[in-house]
Every structure is written in structure tokens, then in C-alpha cells.
Amino acid sequence: MNKQYDVVIIGAGAAGLYGALQFKNNISVLVLSKREFTLSNSSLAQGGIAAVLDQSHDNFKLHIADTLIAGKYKNNLAAIEVLVSEGPSDVLRLKEMGVDFDIDQTGKLQMTLEAGHSRHRIVHHKDSTGKAIVDTLLEQVQKCPNVDMCENTMVYELKKTNGGFIVSVINKDGLNENIFAKYCIIASGGIGRVYEYTTNSAIATGDGITLAYRLGSDIKHLSWIQFHPTAFAAEKDRERFLISEAVRGEGAILVNCNGERFAQQYDERGELAPRDVVSNAIMLESEKTNSEKFYLDITHKDPEFIKNRFPMIYAKCLEEGVDITKDKIPVFPCQHYLMGGIDVNLNAETTVKDLYAAGECSHTGVHGANRLASNSLLEALVFSRRASEDITRKLSARKDSDTIFDVPAPKDLSGNKLPQGIRTEIRKIMQDVHFVIKKPEKAAQSLERIKEILNNLENGGYEITSDFIEARSAATVAYIIMTEVINNDSK
Ligand SMILES: Cc1cc2nc3c(=O)[nH]c(=O)nc-3n(C[C@H](O)[C@H](O)[C@H](O)COP(=O)(O)OP(=O)(O)OC[C@H]3O[C@@H](n4cnc5c(N)ncnc54)[C@H](O)[C@@H]3O)c2cc1C
């Protein structure tokens, strides 16, 4: 790691890695990841990427219309037009780089259908598309002579300085290092770990959103969160795996703690209603029955059919002691995706000059109030590329390529020991205030406590560790979400 770069990218998921690949060899780039490179929401993506790749049966207008319908027309149309029209060439670039997308018997890319899409347009690699993409991107970035990569290096502070930014990190030895960057792209992913139940990776703690917020960048619609209705309800695990919609699509029924089917009482589409509607039905039914016990039941289907159709889900549930051919699957909604985030324009630039954001941490307006399945990886690619293109244009107009910028000396990170339980308390509050259903009265009650926690973190003289940074991020994200809930930033 050097002391000075043209561009520092915070994050090594799909957005960070793809963005890094766009820079020519004369532009120096540093990619940072707070844990191992392979730990990210991108690596967990299962279904695939949506793109109009075969105009004989699909077109941009249809993809735009599907995205708007899913987003309840609260999307930014200009951003969707960019996403849909430019996305296909980014997906084809992934294929050229070596992502092994599944192909059909005729040798063409296999395209599947997902909820909310009116056409078959999801390309995939089995049920582990994200891992296939991240592995390929990592391999490509590692070949770039102009890109340095550091894992287990956590950014804890971002400050504007003359000509760029000072990026302060805790390195793998727990020590502070400071780096100068002319431009910075935040690609730090989502906020799932601010909740008790989430599908998100352990890195999804809202750090990048907090860094941008502290720099004065606009944050928009952070309370626009997608909750998946049927995650496996393991008692012990915070990170939960999904029982895909396809299981309901194949006839699984949803029952409450008394074994009663209830979804149709809330929406005539029953179990097959959109994600937010089914999640909502479960939460209302939970209040009615005073129980969080819910089950998906597909035992009426032929066991061989179930095993062939859902091999991964069958195997995962079996690991948890549930044989889905004989047993009901315990499920409960969980946090899954963030639609809002650091507000950016069509070039992914935030409201802070020369600061960019891409991927799940950003708010491009593409998703509106509800993400259409498989549009998020596409958004990460398109807008991280646009960020890099914009930075490249700006760099070519700068005249300070030989300047050595000042970098502050490392500081001592030691301090008081962080009390235990801060994040647990925040997760409980979030679960109470805005888990599927927003509760403004509870938000109003809990906001004072969150302010108290934030104030204590800011002024307690604590040692700067990854636990401290993640607690500060959780408190900041909770504060922003709760303020929105109170102010009725309605979906
Ligand atoms: C289970 C699951 C299934 C999904 N399936 C799909 C799907 O089929 N199709 C689809 O389109 N989307 C899917 N998604 C959503 C999609 O995977 C994500 O929205 C997308 O991959 C986010 O990419 P990203 O690059 O923005 O963030 P991530 O991939 O999460 O990467 C974030 C990076 O930021 C780094 N970072 C964070 N904080 C710091 C810090 N302080 N300092 C340094 N580094 C930091 C992390 O270490 C990591 O490298 C799924 C998500 C989940 C959880």
C-alpha cells in the first residue's frame, strides 16, 4: 500500500472490483476490503443478473416497465434508462472476462424468469452467480499493474483535504495508516447487520454510508428496505439463508403456529403475492397469534421432485435437521436489501465533490421503493463503471499528476475499552422500530436512546477498533432510519 493514489475504492464486492477494472494503467488505484476479499453480499448472490440480451423476445421498454412496477413508480426513470440500456454490454463484458454463465443446448446464454420480470432475462451461474462473478473479477483485478489490493483493512475515517481525501484505515495489524486519494469511490455494500435477522454477509454494517454522512453527503431513503418473507428461521444464526420464492411457486403453503393457512386473508394472491406483501402478512399474523413461529409446507409434493428441484435448499435444511420432504420448514421474514443509501447522480457522484458511491450503499433511484429481483448486481456494474469513467475524465483535466500531497502521520488508536452489547441493543431497537412494518411511535420513543449511544461513542474516548467502527455505523444508520420513519418517508 502506497501513501498516495489517484483513486481509492472502499469495497471489493461487484461494485468495487468492476469499478477498479475500468481504469487505464496510468491511473493508480487502491481497493480496500475490511475482511477477506471473498466476504461480501456479492459473493452470496444466488439468482443472477437481469439484462435484455435477446431482443427477439425482450426489449428495454419491458425491462424499464417491470422495474417501475416493482418500485411502485417511486424510481428515478433516467437512472433506470441508463441501467437497462447500458447494462447488457456490462454483462457481456463479464462473460468475456470468463464468468461461466449457464448456457442452453444451442450454446446461447440461458435466461431464466424471476418474480416481477415479464420476460426470461436473468443470466446465472447455477444458484451461485455472485461467487462466480466475484471470483472472476478478483482474478482480473489481481492482474492489473495499476491496482493495489488490501484485505483485512478497514476504513474508519474519510476527510476532505486540499486536492482530494485522506482515507484513514485500521490495517491488518490493528494500526492506523493514512492514504491520500484524489478521488474516492465508496462501494461498501448494505446494512443488513443492523438487524437481528438478515441474509446479508457480516460486512454489511453500513460503514460507507456512515463515512459519507459524516462528510456531509446526502443520504436518501435509508428506510426503504426490502425484507424477504421466507428465510430459514434458525434459532442461533444471524445470517439466514433464503427459502426461495420458487418453493412457494411449486405449491408450498405458508402456515402459522397453529398450522393454519393465512396468506389469502391479507392478499388474494396468497403465498404468491410480492415479497413485501407476504412479509407484511406474516408480521400482522404474528401480532394476531402472538407467535413468531411460521412454516412453509411442501411435504404434499413427491419427495424425489423436491430433491431434484431444490437440491441446495434440501441439503441446507437437512444440515439444520429439517427434511423438507417430511417436515415443515420454519421461516420468518428477514432484512435482505437496501434500496436507499448515499444519494448519487447518473455518474454515481455524491453531493460531496469528487466522492462517488456505487452498489448497494448508493441510492441511484433505480429501485424505487422495492427492488426488482436481479437488478442489484446490474446496478453495481453499470454505476461503478460510470463512476470510474467520470473520474477518468476529471483526472485527464487535472494538472497535478506529479504533486506529492501531505498525509498525516499515523495516530495512536488506543483508548477506553468499548462496553459490550451496544450493537445487540441497536439491533433489537431496529427490529422493533422498522422490521417490515414501520412504527413511527416506537421510533420516536427509541430515538433518544440512539442519540445517547451515538453521543457516548463519539465522546467516550474509545479505542478505535473494528468493533467500535461497526457500532458507530450501526448507531448512525439506525439514527437516520428512525428519523425517516418518524418523518414518514413512506414507500
Ligand atoms: C443472499 C443474497 C442473495 C442475493 N441474490 C441476488 C441476485 O441473485 N441478484 C442480484 O442482482 N442481487 C442479489 N443480491 C444483492 C446483491 O448481491 C448485492 O446488492 C450486491 O452484490 C452488492 O454489491 P456491492 O459491491 O455494493 O457490495 P458487497 O458485495 O457487499 O461488497 C462490499 C465490500 O465493502 C467492503 N467494506 C465494507 N465496509 C468497509 C470498510 N469500512 N472498510 C473497507 N471495506 C469495507 C466489504 O469488505 C466488501 O468487500 C443478493 C443478496 C444476498 C444477501
The ligand as a Tripos MOL2 file, in Angstrom:
@<TRIPOS>MOLECULE
LIG
   53    58     1     0     0
SMALL
NO_CHARGES

@<TRIPOS>ATOM
      1 C1        -28.3760  -13.9180   -0.0460 C.3       1 LIG1
      2 C2        -28.3720  -12.8590   -1.1080 C.ar      1 LIG1
      3 C3        -28.7620  -13.1860   -2.3940 C.ar      1 LIG1
      4 C4        -28.7640  -12.1930   -3.3930 C.ar      1 LIG1
      5 N1        -29.0970  -12.5440   -4.6790 N.ar      1 LIG1
      6 C5        -29.0110  -11.6030   -5.6730 C.ar      1 LIG1
      7 C6        -29.2340  -11.9460   -7.0330 C.ar      1 LIG1
      8 O1        -29.4810  -13.1060   -7.3640 O.2       1 LIG1
      9 N2        -29.1370  -10.9620   -7.9720 N.ar      1 LIG1
     10 C7        -28.8480   -9.6620   -7.6570 C.ar      1 LIG1
     11 O2        -28.7920   -8.8140   -8.5560 O.2       1 LIG1
     12 N3        -28.6150   -9.3200   -6.3700 N.ar      1 LIG1
     13 C8        -28.6720  -10.2420   -5.3800 C.ar      1 LIG1
     14 N4        -28.4120   -9.8870   -4.0830 N.ar      1 LIG1
     15 C9        -27.9990   -8.4950   -3.8040 C.3       1 LIG1
     16 C10       -26.5830   -8.2440   -4.3100 C.3       1 LIG1
     17 O3        -25.8030   -9.3790   -4.0490 O.3       1 LIG1
     18 C11       -25.9320   -7.0430   -3.6230 C.3       1 LIG1
     19 O4        -26.7830   -5.9550   -3.6040 O.3       1 LIG1
     20 C12       -24.6670   -6.6060   -4.3640 C.3       1 LIG1
     21 O5        -23.8650   -7.7060   -4.6280 O.3       1 LIG1
     22 C13       -23.9110   -5.5790   -3.5560 C.3       1 LIG1
     23 O6        -22.6250   -5.3990   -4.1150 O.3       1 LIG1
     24 P1        -21.6610   -4.2730   -3.5390 P.3       1 LIG1
     25 O7        -20.4000   -4.3600   -4.3320 O.co2     1 LIG1
     26 O8        -22.3860   -2.9980   -3.4940 O.co2     1 LIG1
     27 O9        -21.4150   -4.6940   -2.0040 O.3       1 LIG1
     28 P2        -20.7690   -6.0110   -1.3860 P.3       1 LIG1
     29 O10       -20.6760   -7.0790   -2.3930 O.co2     1 LIG1
     30 O11       -21.4850   -6.3130   -0.1420 O.co2     1 LIG1
     31 O12       -19.2610   -5.5590   -1.0410 O.3       1 LIG1
     32 C14       -18.9840   -4.6430   -0.0180 C.3       1 LIG1
     33 C15       -17.4780   -4.5160    0.1820 C.3       1 LIG1
     34 O13       -17.2190   -3.3880    1.0080 O.3       1 LIG1
     35 C16       -16.2250   -3.7210    1.9600 C.3       1 LIG1
     36 N5        -16.3410   -2.8260    3.1190 N.ar      1 LIG1
     37 C17       -17.4410   -2.5280    3.8530 C.ar      1 LIG1
     38 N6        -17.1370   -1.6470    4.8200 N.ar      1 LIG1
     39 C18       -15.8080   -1.3850    4.7050 C.ar      1 LIG1
     40 C19       -14.8880   -0.5790    5.4280 C.ar      1 LIG1
     41 N7        -15.2480    0.1500    6.4930 N.pl3     1 LIG1
     42 N8        -13.5920   -0.5620    5.0340 N.ar      1 LIG1
     43 C20       -13.1600   -1.3020    3.9830 C.ar      1 LIG1
     44 N9        -14.0010   -2.0920    3.2630 N.ar      1 LIG1
     45 C21       -15.2990   -2.1300    3.6170 C.ar      1 LIG1
     46 C22       -16.5090   -5.1810    2.2780 C.3       1 LIG1
     47 O14       -15.3830   -5.7690    2.9020 O.3       1 LIG1
     48 C23       -16.8180   -5.7090    0.8690 C.3       1 LIG1
     49 O15       -15.6110   -6.0020    0.2160 O.3       1 LIG1
     50 C24       -28.3970  -10.8540   -3.0760 C.ar      1 LIG1
     51 C25       -28.0060  -10.5380   -1.7780 C.ar      1 LIG1
     52 C26       -27.9790  -11.5250   -0.7950 C.ar      1 LIG1
     53 C27       -27.5350  -11.1330    0.5820 C.3       1 LIG1
@<TRIPOS>BOND
     1     1     2 1
     2     2     3 ar
     3     2    52 ar
     4     3     4 ar
     5     4     5 ar
     6     4    50 ar
     7     5     6 ar
     8     6     7 ar
     9     6    13 1
    10     7     8 2
    11     7     9 ar
    12     9    10 ar
    13    10    11 2
    14    10    12 ar
    15    12    13 ar
    16    13    14 ar
    17    14    15 1
    18    14    50 ar
    19    15    16 1
    20    16    17 1
    21    16    18 1
    22    18    19 1
    23    18    20 1
    24    20    21 1
    25    20    22 1
    26    22    23 1
    27    23    24 1
    28    24    25 2
    29    24    26 1
    30    24    27 1
    31    27    28 1
    32    28    29 2
    33    28    30 1
    34    28    31 1
    35    31    32 1
    36    32    33 1
    37    33    34 1
    38    33    48 1
    39    34    35 1
    40    35    36 1
    41    35    46 1
    42    36    37 ar
    43    36    45 ar
    44    37    38 ar
    45    38    39 ar
    46    39    40 ar
    47    39    45 ar
    48    40    41 1
    49    40    42 ar
    50    42    43 ar
    51    43    44 ar
    52    44    45 ar
    53    46    47 1
    54    46    48 1
    55    48    49 1
    56    50    51 ar
    57    51    52 ar
    58    52    53 1
@<TRIPOS>SUBSTRUCTURE
     1 LIG1         1 GROUP 0 **** ****
